[in-house]
């Protein structure tokens, strides 16, 4: 970053800094606005939840009680730096690093949220092939590359400076954060891949000059995501209790699925009408009854998938030639409740409009069940709805990568054994 960035609006500047990463980007952020005044975390780590994925109580909420995701996010994919299996001394070193992060910044969207998960490839180092399933293609029309890195750290904060500083500290570029001495992970882990993004009102509109979005700059200013509508309604999300592993060696943890999805929104904005977008994102009934205003804030804490949508999916496919994304996804509920908790965010990685779909669930099978419902393959075989066309929002996205991870409880998060 250079003097030419001085005239760049703050939101655009901070997003660009996170995407670039590294010490130069962090220095530019600090030069631009300094480090935010954020309280330190607790000196006693026992005051923090045992669940790494317990983020909800630390997030802001909107007027309807929906959790509001942190604006800046980084997925840091790592490989174990050693040969064979980790040692106890490496586990202690890694835990020391994570605890130093927790002491540096309070656990909050206004501070720092993070979790670390481990892949089937990591557990394969121990000869354990049954800890969690390997990633795979989840639709007949996709051919994703499969992530086989050993681990992934998910950082999130409303402050770009904090996610950048945390990443730098974990790899030896900083030895102090917010007045706290920190240690890094570089002796145990090597960086393999880095993915970045953002979510929140105004951010997608400010970053729509990328491949996959028309030159007309159609993304609404009030939208938190590229497709123009909000997501993460409280009643459309599984609870943290529902996604927590209830028994076994990793009880108190969860599983995480991470997808990289490329968006193709030219037809979405240039050819589809507003009613068609509402029908494909939610349900044809929502479009007919004009239920959705703007990005959908008027819906409150639910996408309003009642029986008129859920019970009539096949009828809508046959008679209206279109079904909605939320309408299909609702079929994967158990006891009338969703089974996955979404923590996804938009991205401009590679100069392309994208979505990093991060979901946590008790079992990877829960995610696969939800994805199967989203595919609508049975609808395509029994109506004029195509396998992708008019079948929710499938035609507007391409899944490029998939990865599965186990997110252990905090006490087991540092280079865990398969049977701790």
C-alpha positions in Angstrom: 0.0 0.0 0.0 1.2 3.5 -0.8 0.3 7.1 -0.7 -2.3 6.5 -3.4 -4.5 4.8 -0.8 -4.9 8.0 1.2 -8.1 8.9 -0.8 -9.6 5.4 -0.5 -12.7 5.3 1.8 -12.0 3.6 5.1 -14.2 0.5 4.6 -12.7 -0.2 1.2 -9.2 0.4 2.6 -9.6 -2.0 5.5 -11.1 -4.8 3.4 -8.2 -4.4 0.9 -5.7 -4.6 3.7 -7.1 -7.9 5.0 -7.2 -9.3 1.5 -3.5 -8.5 1.0 -2.3 -9.5 4.4 1.2 -9.4 5.8 3.2 -6.9 7.8 2.9 -4.1 5.1 -0.9 -4.3 5.1 -1.0 -4.2 8.9 1.4 -1.2 9.0 -0.7 0.6 6.4 -3.8 0.0 8.6 -2.0 1.3 11.7 -0.7 4.3 9.8 -4.2 5.0 8.5 -6.2 4.7 11.8 -4.0 3.2 14.5 -5.0 0.2 16.6 -8.5 0.2 18.1 -8.9 0.6 21.8 -10.1 -2.9 22.7 -10.1 -4.5 26.2 -7.8 -7.4 26.9 -9.2 -10.8 27.4 -9.3 -12.6 30.8 -6.0 -13.5 32.5 -7.7 -16.7 33.6 -8.6 -18.8 30.6 -11.1 -20.9 32.6 -13.5 -18.0 32.3 -13.9 -18.6 28.6 -16.3 -21.2 27.2 -15.0 -24.7 26.6 -16.7 -24.7 23.2 -14.4 -23.0 20.6 -17.5 -22.4 18.5 -19.4 -20.6 21.2 -19.4 -17.2 19.4 -23.1 -16.2 19.5 -23.1 -14.6 23.0 -20.1 -12.5 22.0 -21.6 -11.1 18.8 -23.7 -8.0 18.4 -27.4 -8.4 17.6 -29.7 -6.4 15.4 -33.2 -5.0 16.3 -34.8 -8.5 15.7 -32.3 -10.5 17.9 -30.4 -11.9 14.9 -26.6 -12.3 15.5 -24.6 -9.9 13.4 -21.4 -11.5 12.0 -18.0 -9.8 12.5 -17.2 -7.7 9.4 -13.7 -8.9 8.6 -12.8 -12.6 8.4 -9.7 -14.7 7.5 -9.4 -18.5 7.0 -5.8 -19.6 7.5 -5.1 -23.1 6.3 -2.1 -24.8 7.9 0.1 -27.9 7.6 1.9 -29.5 10.5 5.6 -28.5 10.1 7.0 -31.8 11.5 7.1 -35.4 10.4 4.9 -38.1 11.7 2.8 -37.1 14.7 3.1 -34.0 17.0 5.0 -34.2 20.3 3.7 -33.1 23.7 6.2 -30.2 23.7 4.7 -29.0 20.4 1.2 -29.2 21.9 2.2 -27.0 24.8 3.8 -24.5 22.5 0.7 -24.3 20.3 -1.6 -23.9 23.4 0.6 -21.2 24.7 0.2 -19.3 21.5 -3.6 -19.6 21.5 -3.8 -18.6 25.1 -1.7 -15.5 24.5 -4.3 -14.5 21.8 -7.1 -14.9 24.2 -5.4 -12.7 26.8 -4.6 -10.1 24.2 -8.1 -9.4 23.0 -11.5 -10.0 24.6 -13.7 -12.6 22.8 -16.1 -10.4 20.9 -16.9 -9.1 17.4 -15.4 -5.8 18.8 -12.3 -7.8 19.8 -11.3 -11.1 18.3 -13.1 -14.4 17.7 -11.2 -17.5 16.5 -11.4 -21.2 16.3 -9.0 -24.0 15.1 -10.1 -27.2 13.3 -8.3 -30.3 12.1 -8.9 -32.3 8.9 -9.1 -36.0 8.2 -5.6 -35.7 6.7 -4.3 -34.5 10.1 -5.9 -37.4 11.9 -4.6 -39.8 9.3 -1.1 -39.1 10.6 -2.1 -41.2 13.6 -3.5 -43.9 11.4 -7.1 -42.8 12.4 -9.4 -42.8 9.5 -12.7 -42.6 11.3 -12.6 -39.4 13.2 -14.5 -37.5 10.5 -15.3 -38.2 6.8 -13.1 -36.8 4.0 -14.6 -34.0 1.9 -16.2 -34.9 -1.4 -18.3 -33.5 -4.2 -21.9 -33.1 -2.9 -23.8 -32.6 -6.1 -23.8 -34.4 -9.5 -22.9 -31.1 -11.2 -19.8 -30.1 -9.1 -16.2 -31.1 -9.3 -14.4 -29.3 -6.4 -10.8 -29.5 -5.4 -10.6 -31.1 -1.9 -8.8 -29.3 0.9 -6.4 -31.7 2.7 -4.5 -29.3 4.7 -4.0 -30.3 8.3 -5.8 -27.5 10.0 -7.7 -24.2 9.6 -7.9 -21.2 11.9 -10.9 -19.0 11.5 -10.3 -15.4 12.6 -13.1 -12.8 12.8 -13.4 -9.2 14.0 -15.1 -5.9 13.2 -11.6 -4.5 13.1 -9.3 -5.3 10.2 -6.3 -4.4 12.3 -7.0 -7.2 14.8 -7.4 -10.1 12.3 -4.2 -8.9 10.6 -2.3 -8.5 13.9 -3.4 -11.9 15.2 -2.3 -13.6 12.0 1.1 -11.8 12.1 1.6 -12.8 15.8 0.8 -16.4 15.1 3.7 -16.6 12.6 6.4 -14.7 14.5 6.0 -11.2 13.0 4.8 -9.6 16.3 5.7 -10.5 19.9 3.2 -8.2 21.5 -0.5 -7.6 21.1 -2.5 -5.0 23.0 0.1 -5.0 25.8 0.3 -8.8 26.0 3.3 -10.8 25.2 2.4 -13.4 22.5 4.1 -16.4 21.1 3.6 -18.0 17.7 2.9 -21.2 15.9 5.7 -21.2 13.4 7.6 -24.1 15.0 4.6 -26.3 14.7 2.6 -25.1 11.7 3.4 -23.8 8.2 0.9 -21.6 6.2 -0.6 -23.5 3.3 -3.4 -21.2 2.1 -5.1 -18.0 3.1 -8.7 -16.9 2.3 -10.3 -13.6 3.3 -13.6 -11.9 3.2 -16.2 -9.6 4.7 -19.9 -9.4 5.6 -22.0 -6.5 6.6 -24.2 -3.7 5.2 -22.3 -1.7 2.6 -19.2 -3.9 2.3 -20.4 -5.9 -0.7 -21.6 -2.8 -2.5 -18.2 -1.2 -1.9 -16.4 -4.2 -3.4 -18.4 -5.2 -6.5 -15.8 -4.2 -9.1 -14.8 -7.8 -9.5 -15.4 -10.6 -12.0 -18.8 -12.2 -11.5 -20.7 -9.0 -10.9 -22.1 -6.8 -13.7 -20.4 -3.5 -14.5 -23.6 -1.7 -13.6 -22.7 -2.1 -9.9 -26.1 -3.5 -8.9 -25.4 -4.7 -5.4 -27.6 -2.7 -3.0 -25.9 -0.5 -0.4 -28.0 -2.0 2.4 -27.1 -5.6 1.5 -24.7 -7.5 3.8 -24.0 -10.1 1.0 -23.4 -10.0 -2.8 -26.7 -11.5 -3.7 -28.7 -8.6 -2.3 -30.4 -10.3 0.7 -29.5 -10.9 4.3 -29.1 -14.4 5.8 -28.5 -15.7 9.2 -32.0 -15.2 10.6 -32.1 -16.5 14.1 -34.8 -19.1 13.4 -33.0 -20.3 10.3 -29.9 -21.2 12.2 -29.2 -24.2 14.4 -28.4 -23.4 18.0 -24.9 -23.8 19.3 -26.3 -26.6 21.5 -27.6 -28.4 18.5 -24.3 -28.3 16.7 -22.2 -29.4 19.7 -20.9 -33.0 19.7 -22.6 -34.6 22.7 -20.5 -37.6 23.4 -17.2 -39.4 22.5 -13.6 -38.2 22.8 -14.4 -34.7 21.4 -17.6 -34.0 23.3 -18.1 -30.3 23.5 -16.6 -29.7 20.1 -18.2 -29.5 16.7 -17.5 -30.2 13.0 -16.9 -27.6 10.4 -17.4 -27.6 6.6 -15.6 -24.9 4.6 -16.4 -24.4 0.9 -15.1 -21.8 -1.6 -17.8 -20.8 -4.0 -17.4 -18.6 -7.1 -20.4 -16.4 -7.8 -21.9 -15.6 -11.3 -24.3 -12.8 -10.8 -24.7 -11.3 -14.3 -28.0 -13.0 -15.0 -29.1 -12.6 -11.4 -28.9 -8.8 -11.7 -29.2 -8.1 -15.4 -31.9 -10.5 -16.5 -33.8 -11.7 -13.5 -36.4 -9.4 -12.1 -36.6 -8.4 -8.5 -39.6 -10.9 -8.1 -37.6 -13.7 -9.7 -34.7 -13.0 -7.3 -37.0 -13.1 -4.3 -38.7 -16.3 -5.5 -35.3 -18.1 -6.1 -33.7 -16.9 -2.9 -36.8 -17.5 -0.6 -39.9 -18.9 -2.1 -42.3 -18.1 -5.0 -45.0 -17.2 -2.4 -42.7 -14.5 -1.0 -42.5 -12.9 -4.4 -46.2 -13.1 -5.1 -47.1 -11.6 -1.7 -44.3 -9.0 -1.8 -43.1 -10.2 1.6 -39.4 -9.1 1.2 -38.5 -5.4 1.4 -35.0 -4.4 0.4 -32.4 -6.9 1.8 -35.1 -8.6 4.0 -34.7 -6.8 7.3 -38.5 -6.5 7.5 -38.7 -10.3 7.9 -37.5 -10.0 11.5 -35.8 -13.1 12.8 -37.0 -15.7 10.3 -37.2 -16.1 6.5 -40.9 -17.0 7.0 -40.7 -20.5 5.6 -44.2 -21.6 6.6 -46.2 -24.6 5.3 -47.2 -22.6 2.3 -43.6 -22.9 1.1 -42.2 -26.0 2.8 -45.2 -28.3 2.1 -45.6 -27.2 -1.5 -42.1 -27.5 -3.0 -43.0 -30.2 -5.5 -46.2 -28.3 -6.5 -44.2 -25.1 -7.1 -41.7 -27.0 -9.2 -44.4 -28.6 -11.3 -46.9 -25.7 -11.6 -44.7 -22.6 -11.3 -41.4 -23.9 -12.7 -39.4 -22.5 -9.9 -38.5 -23.2 -6.3 -36.6 -21.2 -3.7 -33.3 -21.8 -2.0 -34.6 -21.3 1.6 -37.7 -23.3 0.7 -35.6 -26.3 -0.3 -33.2 -26.0 2.6 -36.0 -26.1 5.1 -36.5 -29.8 4.2 -33.4 -30.6 6.1 -34.7 -29.6 9.5 -35.1 -31.9 12.4 -37.9 -31.3 14.9 -38.7 -28.2 12.9 -35.2 -26.8 13.6 -32.2 -26.3 11.3 -29.2 -28.6 11.8 -26.4 -26.4 10.6 -25.1 -23.0 11.9 -23.9 -20.8 9.0 -20.9 -18.5 9.5 -20.2 -17.6 5.8 -18.9 -14.4 4.3 -18.3 -12.9 0.9 -14.9 -12.5 -0.8 -12.9 -10.9 -3.6 -10.1 -13.4 -3.4 -8.5 -13.8 -6.9 -10.4 -10.8 -8.2 -13.6 -12.8 -8.3 -16.9 -12.4 -6.4 -17.0 -15.3 -4.1 -18.5 -16.8 -1.0 -16.6 -18.7 1.7 -19.4 -20.9 3.1 -18.5 -21.9 6.7 -20.9 -24.1 8.5 -20.7 -25.8 11.8 -22.8 -28.8 12.8 -22.7 -31.8 15.1 -21.9 -34.2 12.3 -20.7 -33.7 8.8 -23.7 -35.8 7.8 -25.9 -32.9 8.9 -24.2 -30.6 6.4 -24.4 -33.2 3.6 -28.1 -33.7 4.4 -28.7 -30.0 4.1 -26.7 -29.8 0.9 -28.7 -32.7 -0.6 -31.9 -30.8 0.1 -30.5 -27.7 -1.5 -29.6 -29.6 -4.7 -33.3 -30.4 -5.4 -32.3 -33.3 -7.6 -35.6 -35.0 -7.1 -37.4 -31.9 -8.2 -35.4 -31.6 -11.4 -36.4 -35.1 -12.3 -40.1 -34.6 -11.9 -40.8 -31.1 -13.1 -39.7 -28.4 -15.5 -37.2 -27.1 -12.9 -33.7 -27.9 -14.2 -30.9 -29.4 -12.2 -29.6 -25.9 -11.7 -31.9 -23.5 -13.6 -34.8 -22.1 -11.5 -33.7 -24.5 -8.8 -33.1 -22.0 -6.0 -29.8 -20.2 -6.6 -27.7 -23.1 -7.8 -27.1 -21.7 -11.3 -25.4 -18.6 -9.9 -22.6 -20.4 -8.1 -19.8 -22.9 -8.7 -18.2 -24.8 -5.7 -14.5 -24.7 -6.2 -13.2 -26.3 -3.0 -14.6 -28.3 -0.1 -13.0 -29.2 3.2 -14.1 -31.0 6.4 -12.7 -30.2 9.9 -13.2 -31.2 13.5 -13.2 -28.2 15.9 -12.3 -29.8 19.3 -13.2 -28.2 22.6 -10.7 -25.6 23.8 -9.0 -28.0 26.1 -8.1 -30.3 23.1 -7.6 -27.7 20.4 -3.7 -27.9 20.3 -2.6 -30.7 17.9 -5.0 -33.3 19.4 -4.7 -37.0 19.3 -7.6 -38.9 17.8 -8.4 -40.5 21.2 -7.3 -37.9 23.7 
